[in-house]
Structure formats: C-alpha cells, structure tokens
C-alpha cells in the first residue's frame, strides 16, 4: 500500500470520530465553553479542521486554499465536510517520495521536519483536541459517544 | 538512532505533559468528574498510566508486573513516576527487530498487530485521554497549562 493510502486510513480513523462529535453539537451549543479561558466549541472545531488542512498543505508543499468566503456563515457540519475532503485530496496527491521531503516550518513552529513528521504532528494535534471535544460534548448532555478511534473504518 | 530511543523520545514528549497535569490535581479534586457519566480524575489517570504500561508489555512480549501492593494507597504522583519509569524500561529493552514482531492482542482488541503499531496505538490512547485531562484540570481552576506536547524534551 502506498504511504498516502496508509496515512489516509489513519487520518480517517480519527477524523470520522471528530466529525461524529461535531454532528452532536447543536446550534445552541456552538459557543459553549467549559471555563472562561477555554476555547468555545465552534472555535475549537474550526481550529482542529483548519490546522490539519494547513499542516497537510505545508507537508504537500501546496498553497492552502481559501475554502470559504465567509467561514462564519457555514455550519460546523459544512466546515467538517469541506475541510475533511480537501485535506484528503492533498494527501492523495502525495507520492511516497514526498513523505521524505524536508518541510520548512520555521515560521509556524521554528523547525524543519520531514513531511511525514509534519503529518504525524497534525494527527497528534487532532487527537489531542478531539480528546478535549469529547468532554465538551459530554457536558452538552450527550452520553452515547463513539470510541476515540474507528478501527478499519 | 535505535527505534527504542526514538520511541522513548516520542513517549516522553507527551508523558512529561501528562505528568505535569497530574501534579496539578489537588487531593480535593481526585474524584472530580465533569459529568456523572465521566471517569473521575483518579480513575482517568490510572487508566492512562496502566493502559500504556500494559500495551507496552504486550508489545515487548513481557509479563506486566504488579507495580503496587495497594494501588489505591498511592498518590497520583507516585503512580505517575512508577508507571512512567517502568514503561520506559520495557521500551529500552526492545531491539529494532522486536518492533516488527507480531503481537497477539486477540483478547484485548480482537486483532494481531506488529509491536510498532501496538506502541503507536498506546500513544494515540495517551494523547486522547491527555486531551480529556486538559479540560478536567482547567475546570479545577488552573489556567496556566503546558503545550499539548513538549518538543525536544
């Protein structure tokens, strides 16, 4: 299996769960924040989706596109669908060699890393914030929540 | 660098942060739970530390040791220190070849996986629950929290 197929499977095993949680956030809860210093739900979701897309664009050496004219007018589900499919496209276009290319993240993180490491960092960032989101969604009143990762999905 | 050194660095880049959060949990908060269906703080911490140790023992094909006579008498900090150092020892003893060995997790997860995949799954599990823990600790009143990962640590 190619590295990009492999990584897409890994990406979707977590992103599918992120998107299931996003679907549970009712419009009355988009500004929910567990404490005054926490990111509100909508901001957290946006941060997750956008960071992954930007990390992937950097790894693929592509310019990230402006995916929405007015991001604030889109529903969380629309954001989730668009960012997920555009992120997937970027990964699909990467060859095995692209995974070893050095990516200059000096501005974002102060380091240069192989593309594969950038993608793994993006995954860890997603899993971390999805872990936050699980607590948010439970606090919104949901008690039937998925497993943290969807194996073979 | 050997695979075990590489993985220890990755493990500690997250576990150091887990342990910093654990240190912030005062004795008055060990039973804190965000909602009635959430794991209480102490149970969550115990689950994180123990799962990683058990996943690693499985990956290293070692019998996990009983590390405490009375786990419930130990402080969270004692649990964190002991589980972290014993987990580290298990990884240190693994050769590069051990990372490719097939590990039978039929009882735990219904699958057989290469040891390296078992360790990566353990990392994802840690990052997920550390993401939960960040919200718990903020809800306990802490506003100065570390980054989700400690690079070069």
Interface residues (C-beta under 8 A of the other chain):
Chain A: X14 X34 X35 X37 X38 X109 X111 X121 X123 X124 X125 X127 X128 X129 X130 X131 X132 X133 X134 X135 X136 X138 X139 X143 X148 X149 X151
Chain B: X14 X34 X35 X37 X38 X109 X111 X121 X123 X124 X125 X127 X128 X129 X130 X131 X132 X133 X134 X135 X136 X138 X139 X143 X148 X149 X151
